[in-house]
Amino acid sequence: MRKCGSWWPGRLGLPWVEVHQGDTLWEIADALSAGDDPGALVEEIKRLNGLPDSLIRPGARIYVPKDTAALR
């Protein structure tokens, strides 16, 4: 598995991940959750980005919560 994207300050001060080919929302959440439940983070990421499901596309910016474990 390749590392999930790059971190940059995003809109409204939220950090974001750039989706690469082969990334899944679950893998991104798992990498960022640092042992916390990735399922809860998947749901929060979907809410923040207005995603109706877990489908993401390469090149997309996925905004993540500021209080994500990996960012603390």
N, C-alpha and C positions, 0 to 999 in steps of 0.2 A: 504494500500500500504506500502510495506517495503521500507526502505531507499535504495537508489540506490548506491550500491557498496562502495568501499573504495578509498580514494585518495592517490596516490603515485606519486613521480616524474616519468615521462615517458620518452620515447625516444625523442630525440631532445628537451628535457626540457619541453615537454607537460605533463600536468597532465592527469590521466586516471581514468576511472570508471570501476570496475569489474561488469559485468552483473550477476545478480542473477535470479533464476527461477521466471518467471512472470514479469520481467522488460520489458518495451518497450522503444524504442528510444525516443518516444514522452514524456513518463514519466520522463526519465532521463533529457531530454532537459528542460522540464517544471520545474523540481526541481532545475536546474542550472541557469535558466534564470532570476530568481528573479523579475518577473513581466514583463520582456521583452518578445518579441514574440518568443515562443518556436519553431515555424515553421522555422524561419530563422536559429536557432541554430541546429535543426535537419538536415537541408541541409548542414551546415558547418561541423557537425560531420560526416555525410556521406562522404563528400569530403575528410576530413582529414584521414578517415579510408578506403577509396577506396570501400565504400559500394554501390552496385548498387541499393539497396532498403533499407527499414527500418528494415529488418529482422536481429535480433541479437540473439545470443545463450548464455545460462548460461555459465559462466566461461570465456567468452571473455573479453578482455581489450578493452575498447572504449576510444580512445584519444579524448580530448576536448580542445577547444581553451584556451590559457592562459588568454585571456581577458573576459572569461565568467563571468557574473555578480556575481555569487555566490562565485567566487574566488577573487574578488576585495577586 
